[in-house]
Structure formats: C-alpha cells, structure tokens
C-alpha cells in the first residue's frame, strides 16, 4: 500500500508495518469534514502538474528496506501490491491480483494475476516477480525488511509457489485474519533486483544515488528526477494498468513535483505563496492559514490522526550506553515515574493549540474499536508522585546539588534526542526537560538529523539513551507487529530479540500471534485490547499526545477526497483549470 501524495502522515501505510515517522487571528476559518459514503468520483481530464511537500530526503529508494516516512513518502507510489484498500468499504480489493480463491480450511490461497500489467520499463509482470519478492526478499533473513514481521504467522513463514505464469499459491501454516490486507506489500521486479540478491548486495541496492530510471515499479508513478535537498519530480508510469470508466489512463495528473522541505515553517511559507497545492497542517499553523486571502482555500478536519508521539528509553543490553543507565531504563517504576512527570494536557494546549488529545496508550481514537479510553490506565501529571516513585527505587539527592543519584551514586542524567526541524517535538522536549529538572533529573536535549536518528534507533551500536519520535498508525493491530513483537525491527527499546527479554514481552508476543490467527472479529478485538493494556501498564514507550489530522488545499482539483487513512480514489484526482 502506498503513501499518499505529500505531507499527510504516511496514511497509506495502514496495512504495512509501522514506519518512523517525522507529527485566528486576522481571519476566520471553516473546517470541512467529509463522509466517504457521499463521494462518487467523476470522469476527469488528463494533464497538469501537482506540487506538494516532502518532509525530507529519502534514506533509501528500496521499499523493502525503508523504515522511515522520508523514504516511503518518496517511493510509495512507484509500487503496487496484490491487493489494495478500498477506503470507502474499508476492505481489501484486487490490485495486481485480478481475483483469488481460498480453500475451505482458510490455509491455501490461489491468486490469479492481471495479465495487462507491465513494469515501468515495459517488462511484463508475472508470477515470477511475486514468488521472487516473497521468497528471496521478504523471507530472506539477510535482508532487514520490516515486511517480514507481518508476513510471519506464529514464527512460521508462508509458503509461496508459482502455479503458472499468472497464478501464485500461498500456503499458510494457519488461517491468518489479516492476510488479504498484508498482501498490499509492494511486489518488486525480479529482472532488476535478483542479481543484487544473488550477489549479496541487495541491502545497498536502489540507494539514493541510484539513477531514477533504474527504479522500476508497477505503481502509477515513476521518478524522473531526484535532486537532494531540493525536489523529486514524478511522471505518470506509461505502462500503468488502471483506467477509468471511459478507458482513460490513470492517474489523470501527468506530473507531480515534491518539494523537499524539512522545516515545517518553511513548508507553510511555500504553501502560503502557492508554490505547493496542499499541505498537512500542524495545529499551530491555523492562525497563519486563516490569514490567507483566497476564496479557493479549504481546510479539512480529518479527525484524530492514527499516529502516535512518544518518549522511549533504550533498554537494549547490546547498546553503547552506560550499564547503570540501562538498569534505570529497564526498571518499570522508573518509566512510570517519568510518565507521571509529563504534562500531556499542557503539551496539547501549548504545542498543539488545543487541537490534540493526551495519549497514554499505543493507539488513538482513529483505531476504533480497539481504542477504549476507560479500559487503559492513565498516568496523571503529578511531579510529587513521580519523585516519590523514584525515591522508592533508591534515587535521592545525596550531595544536595539538586540532582538525584542512584544507589551507586550516579547522577540521574540522560541525553534526549529528537529530529531537528520538527518544532512540535523540539518544544515537547524542552517542556519535558524543564519538568524533569523540577524533580532532580538533568536532561541534555539534542535535536539531530532525522536519518541519523533513525540509524541510531535501528542499527548497532544503538548509541542513544532516550528519544522523542513518532509512528504511523495501522488499522489492523497485526501490522504493528514489527514494533510490538520482541523480534521486531522497530521494537525500539530493544529490537530483534532472539527471545523475549521479559515476561510481559513474552505475553505480548503470544497475544499478537494469537490475534493474527483468530478469525472471530470480536475475539480479535479483546485479544489486542489485552495486548495494548499490557503495553500501557509497562510504558516501554511513554505516549504523549495525538493531534488532529488537518489538511489545507487550494481548490483547483476534481475528485478531491482526503480521509485520515488516505485519499479515496487518489489516482482519479484531476486539475480542473
């Protein structure tokens, strides 16, 4: 499944693994809300260029390796999966697959592929590409792909076999509730990538220095030009298979330009000067947008975003951090104390202008029916309680310098990082720093480059102590497996564990695997709610806030229909003038 055009929060990643992410005065503003059931796309006209914001340079152009939204936002529209999500019915439907059959026991699925698909270099798409993608890439243990996490059922791989040129058989170890949604994962070209797998160089293939013409997909777009720090230029894939009811080629728009701007304030200036057509808004942007005098300006309130913002401590015993700090971070009481020291209400008011809600759990209101505000514990802002909890595990100011020390005499100090240029996270970091100082904790707060931050979080030597970061959301809890399962690549406090480090992580592993094979939806809900409750009680990630998802657009488009989970019928968007 592909990321939507531009700066909204990677919402077309709803059925892929979680990805790291980057979260009136002078006029009146009206927020527009939409109902998908009221929207029927019309036949549009071809042509024109769409301009939008990309929040940073990609770290890779290889979708199997991408773990951050700066990468997925650039490359997502270049690829397709066997299935895709219909945002009106919220059900999977065919994409590269034309249809499928399933055995009575739910374990054997046969997919019949479209016969009119070509890769963007003109090469025919066949079953060989599907089998190659799963068996040689996603199930290749030497390739660190997050997609493998969601395509694993109780630790077992799915058997993928070619039936004939246009048919593929998947044999599951057990029935798998989110299987059709999982098959929205990108299919990759065997004729372009097999040599890298064979040579053992796949993990450096399709890097940011690769000639864009060599990045071959079946999606609606191809990259024409990438200039680091400036722009990504896309053109329609000349071989893209989707057409409208009058047999016109889709997408209707012929060209789009992503302008790379990491600073949200600069991005807003570009929107105000009409250098871009639309932009995802932060709550603090509303004042500035309200001053724009343009009758074609529209602002959409899409509801609570499924993304989460949180603080996480490094609990990895293999990390390059002092062992005494590791001992702090692994202590649940320590984490609960820090959670009580975070003024979530104040952050929602000061950072998000009230257009956000405090968050204590791994999911937001966008994740109904799993979100149940009264079911999960809360950690009220109480500095006195926080200090008493720290004292209960031996932290005291023994030398009177205002800084607590642990029982071995080590000062309670740590370095907190976040991605530079994200003003919300920078402000949150400073608020947390000041509140922790009040209870005797010294925080060195350091914003750093986003891609450098991702490298520290996801690769040895894991040299970080604490971080404020965010994750995209997912409709189906299983697609957070790469975060919540102890073996997951984005199990950030201690990734890729050989076996669960704690009893509670073992229980979460058990629940997420149990939920994957439970076909009764009401029972699945209860399984995942138990899982989320355990995570909330343990606070390995201290969740902070979830803002509203807001979007501003200059109304020159037909078939424009944004939702919190993506653009409905995105390829049918067209320019009216």
N, C-alpha and C positions, 0 to 999 in steps of 0.2 A: 504494500500500500504506500502511496506516495505522499510526501509533504505537500501542503497546499502552496499556492503561489505566495511567496513573500514572507511577511513578518509575523503572521499569526503563529501560535506556538506549536508547530510541528503536529497539527492535529490529525493529519492523515497517517500518523504513525500509530493510530489507535489499535491496530492489530499486529503491530510488530513489537519487538522488545522495547522497554523503556529506553530513552536516549537522554543524555545530558543536554541538558539544555543551557541557553543564555537568557526570564519573568520580568459661577462665571461672572468672570469679571469682564465687562465690556461687551457682552452679548449673551443671547440665550441659545440653549442647545436642546434639541429634542432627540431622545434616544429611541431608536427603532428596534422593535422586536418582531421576529418573523415566525411563521408556522409552516414547516415543510409541507404539510398536507394541502396548503393553499397555493403551492407553487407548481406550475406546469411550464416547463421550458418551451420556448417557441423556436421556429426556424430562424437562424441568424444569418448574418452576412460575413463573408470571409474578408480578412485583411486587417491591417493596423498593427501597432506596437503597444504593448503594455509595459509600464515602468513600475518597479517595486523595489523594496528594500531587502537586502540580505544583511544579516546581523554580524557577519564576519567571514573571513576567508575559510574555505574548507580545509580540513586536516588531511583528507583523502578524497579521491574520486571513485573509490571502490566501495560499493554499497554493502558488501559482505563484511567490511572492516569498520564502517562508520559507526561511531558510538556517540556522536555529538551533533546537535542540531545545525551547527555551522556547516557540517558536511552534508547531512541528509537534506537540508533545505536547498542545497545546490544541485544535488544529483537525483533526488527522488523522482522527479517527473521524467527521467530518462528510461525508467524501467517499469515493467508490469509483473503481476503475479498470475497464478492460475485463477484466482478469484479476486474480487474487489467488494468493497462495502457499499451497499445502497443506503445513502443517508436518509432516505425517506422511510423505507421499511426497516432500516437498521439490521438488515440481513445480508449475508454474503450472496453474491451472484456471479455468473461466469465472467471471466476476463480473457486470459489466454486459453483457458479451457472453454470449450463450447457447451459441454454437458458432462454429467458424471452418473455413475451407478454405484450402489453400495450393497454389500452382502447383508443377509438378514441379521447376522451377528454384529454388524457395525464395524468389522475389522478390515474388510477388503474393499477398497475404493478404486474404481477404474475411471480415469479421466480421459475424455476424448477431446483432443486439441483442435483449435481453429486451424483451418488449412490455408487461410488467406494472410497469415502473419509472416512478415519478414523483419529481420534485424535492420537497424537503421543504415547499415552498409549494403543492404539488398540481399543478404544471405537468407535463405529460407529458415524459418523457425521450426524445429521438430522435437520429437520426444527425446532425442539425444541430449538436447540442451537441458531439459528438465532433469533427467537422470544425472547428468554431469553436475548440475547445480547442487542437488541434494547430496549425492554420494561422494563427490570429490571436493566440494567446498563446505557446505553446511555441516556435514558429518565428518569432516577431516579434522582430527584432533590437533593438527599442527597449525590450523588456521583459527585465530581467536575471534570467531564470529558469534555475536550475541544471539543470532537467529537459532543457533543450535540449542540454546537453552529452552526455547519454546517449542522446539520440534523433538523434544525428548520426553518420553512417557514413562514415568517411574524409573528413570535412568536408562531406559531402553530406546534404541533408535527405531525409526520407521524403515521398513524395507521398501526400496523404490526400484521398480523394474520397468524396462521398456517392453510394451506388448507388440507394438508395430510403430511405423513412422509417426503416427498421430494418436497414439494411445499410451498411457502410462498407468501402471498399477502400484498402489500404495497398500502395503500390508502392515497393519498396526498391531502392536503387542496386546493392546486392549482398546475397547471403544474410547474415543477421545472427543470430549464435548466440544472444544473449540477448534476442531480440525479444519473445517472449511475456512474459518477466519484466518487460521495460521497460514493457509496456502496463498495468502496475499503477499507473502515474502517474494522478493524480487527473483526472477529467473534470469540467469546470466549466460552469455554466449560461449558455448564450448569452443567454437572455432577461433575465438580471440584469447581465451584465458587458459585453455588446457595446457598449453606449453609452459605457462608460469607454474601451474600446479605440479607438472611433471618435473620441472627443474628445481622445485622447492623455493621459488622466488615470488609466490603469489602474494605474500604479505607486504611486498613493496610494489606490486603491480598496480597500475592505474593510480599513481600518486599525483600530487598536484602539479608536477612538471610534465605529465603525460600530454601529448598532443591531443586536444579535444576530439579530433576526428577518429582517434583510436578508442574512444569511449563509446561502445556500441550497445544500444538497448532496443527494447520493443515499445517503449513508452511514447507519449505524444510529442516529446521534445528531444532535440539534440543540442549539445553545446557547440556554438560556433566560435566563441572566443572567451578566454578567461584571462583577465589582467589582474594580478594580485593587488589587493587593496583598492581596486577601482570598480570592476564590473564583471558580470558574467552575461554574455549575450547568447540567447537561445533562438533557434529556428524550429519550425514545425518539422517533425520527422516525416520525410517524404513517403515513407512506407507504412505510416501508422494506419491501423486497420479500422478504427471506429469511424462510422459515418452517421449522419442524421437521417431523419425520415424521408428526406428528399435526395438522399445519396450524396450530400455534400461532405467534403472531407472535414474531419475534426482533428484538432481544435480549430475553431473559427479564426482565432487570432493567429497571425502569421509569425509574429516575432515578439519576444519579450526580453527586457533588459533588467537584470538585477543589479542594483547599485549597492556596492559593499560599503556599509557604514556601521561601525561597531558602537559608536556613541549614540544613544537614543535621542539626545537633544539635537544633535546634528541631523539625524534622520527626520525628526519632526520639522526642522527648518526646511529640509528638502521637500517635505510634503506641503508645507505652507507656501513654498514658492512654486508649487505644482511641477516639480521635477519628477515626482512619482505620483501614481494614480490612487494608491491607497496605502494605509499603514495600520498596523496593530498599535493601539494606544495604551499607554500607562494611565492610571487614574489621574496622576498629576499633570497629564497633558491636556486635560479637558478645558482648563482655563484658556490655554493658548488656542485650541481648536475653536472655542466659542467666539474668538475674535476674528476668525476668517470670514471675510465678507464674500461669500459665493453661494448663490441660491442652489447650486448643484451639490453642495456638500451634504453628505449624510453620515450619521454616526449610528452604528449598530451596537446594541447591548445583547451579547450572545449568552449571557449568564455566567455563572461561576466557571472559571477555567478548570479543566481536569489536571492541570499542572500543579506541582507542589514545590514550595520553597522550604528549605530546612537547613539546620546545622548538624554536621556529623563529625564525630571524633574517630580517629584512626585506631582501630583495635587489632590491627594485623601484627602478629608476633614476628613476622619477617620484615617488618617495615624499619626503615632507617630513622628511628626516633628513640629517645632515651627510654630504657626499660621501666624506669619509675613512672614516666608519663603513661606508658602503655598500661601499667597497673591501674592508674586513675581511670583511664578511658574505658577499661573493661569492667569497671565497677558500676553496676546498675544504679546504686544510690547516688553516685557522683553525677550520672547523666540525669537522673530525676531532679537533683538539686539544680543543675543548670537549666533544666526545663522550667522549673518554678521561677528562675531569675530572668526569664524572657517576657517582656511586656508586649504580648501579642496584640492586645487591644490598642495600646499606644502606637505600635508599629502600623496597624491597619489605619489608624487615624492620621498619623504624621506622614508615613511613607506613601500610603495609597489614597489619601484624601477621603477616607471612609468607604471607598469602593472596593472593599476586601473583607474577608472574614477570618477570624483567628482559626488556626488549624492545629489539631493535636494528633491527627491520625494520618495514615498513608494515603487516604482518599478524600475527595471533595464532594460537594453536592452534585457535581456532574456525574457521579458514579452511582446513582440510584440504580437498584435497590440496596446496594452494599453499604451506602452511606447511611448511618443511623446515629444522629448526634447524641442521643441519650444512651446508646449502647457502649460507647467507648469512653475510657477515663479522660478527665481533663486535668491540666496542671496549671492552677491559677497562679497569677503573678504575685509572688509573696517572697520578698527578699529575706525576711526573717526566717521563714520556713526553709528557704534554700540554705542559709548559713547554718541552721541547726542540723540539717541533713549532712552537710559537710563535716561539722563537728562530730557527728555520730560515727563517722568513719576515720576519725583521727586528725582532721585538719584543724590547726589552731595557729593563731599569730603568736608564736613563742618568743619572738625577739622585739615585738612592739613596733615593727616598721610598717604596719598596715597591710602586709601581705601574709596570707595564710601559708603555713608549711605543713607538709605531710608528716607522718610519724617518723620518717627518716631525716627530716629537716630540710627537704627540698621545697623551695618556694613554689607556690601554686601559680605558675606562669605557663602560657602556651601561645603559639602563633596561630592566628586565624586568617585564612586566605579566602578570597573570592575572585571572581573575574572582573578585571579592571574595565571601567566604562559602563558597567551596569549600576546606575545611580541608586536604584532601589536597594540592591544588595550592599552597596557601599554604605548607604545610610543605615540599613539594618545592622551591619557590622559595627558601626560606630555607636549605635544605641546599645547593642549588647555589650560592647567594650566598657561603656560608662556604667551600665548597671552591674556588671560583674566586678568592677572596681569597688563598688559600694560594699560588696561582701568579701573583699580581700583577695580578689583574683586579678592578676595582671595579664592583660591580653595585648599581644603585639598584632595589630590588624594590618594586613598587607594584601591589597588587590594586585593580581598578576594577570598576565595574558591568558585568555581562555584556553587556547590549545595547550599551553604549558601546564595549566591547571589540570586539564583532562589527562595529560600524560602522567602527572604525579598520582592522580587517583587510580589509574587503571593499569599501570605498569611498574615493575620493580625499578628502583628500590622503595617505592611507595613513600617518598620523602615528604610527608605532610603531617600535621598534627590535628588540625580542625579546619573545616571548610563550610562556607555557606554556598549552596548550589541549588539547582532545581532539576526536576524530572518531568518529562512529558507524562501525560496520563494515558490510561488504557481502558476501553470499555469492558473488556474481559480480564478479570484478575490474573488469568494464567499468563498473559503477555507481559506481566511484571515479573515473571519467573527469573529473568536474568538479574533482578535486583533482590528478590526475597529468598530465593533458594540459596543455600550456603555455597553451592558450587558456581553460582552465577558470576559473570564477568563484571557486573555492576553492583554486586553485593558490597557496597563501597567501604563499609567499616572493616571488612576482611574478605576480599574477593577470592573466588576459585579455591575454596576449601576442599581438601581431599575427603574430609568427613566433618560433620558439624562440630564446631568448637564448643558449643553449649547445648544444654538440654532443650532450651527453648527454641534454638535454631533447628534442632532435630525435629521438634514438633511442627514448626513452620514448614520444613521440608516435607514432612508427612502430609500435612494438610494441603499444600499446593499441588502435590502429586495426586492426592485423593480427589481434589476438586476437578482435576483435569479429566478424570475418567467417570465422574458422576454425571449421568445424563438427565437426572431429575433436576430441573432448574431450581426449585425451591430448596432442595437439599444442597445444591451447589452454593446458593446464597449463604446458608447457615455455615457451611464449611469455611468459606472465605471470610465471613464476618468473625469467626473464631480466630482465624489467622491474623486478621488485621488487629483484633483486640490484643493478641499476644504481642505483636509488634509495638502497639501503642503503649502497653504496660512496660515494655522493656526500654523503649526510647533509644534504640541504636541510632536513629535519625530523629532529631528534635524538630518537629514540624512547626512552622511559624505562621504562615498566612497563605490564603489563596485569593487572588484578586479576581475581579470580574474580567471577562474577555470582551474587549471593546475594539471596534474597528471603524476607521473613518475612510470614506471613499468619495471621490468626485464622480458624480453620477453621469457617466457617459457610456455606461455599459448596459447591454441587454442580458437577460438570464442571470443576473447577479443574485446569488442566494447564499450568503455565508451562514454557517452554524458553528457552534462551539467545537464540533467534531470535524469540521472541514467544509469546503464549498460543495454544495449539492450540484451535480452535473457540471463540474468545473470546465470540462472541455467545450461546453456549449456557451460559455461566456463570450460575448462579442461586443465590439465597439460600434455604437450607433452612429457616430458622426465621422 
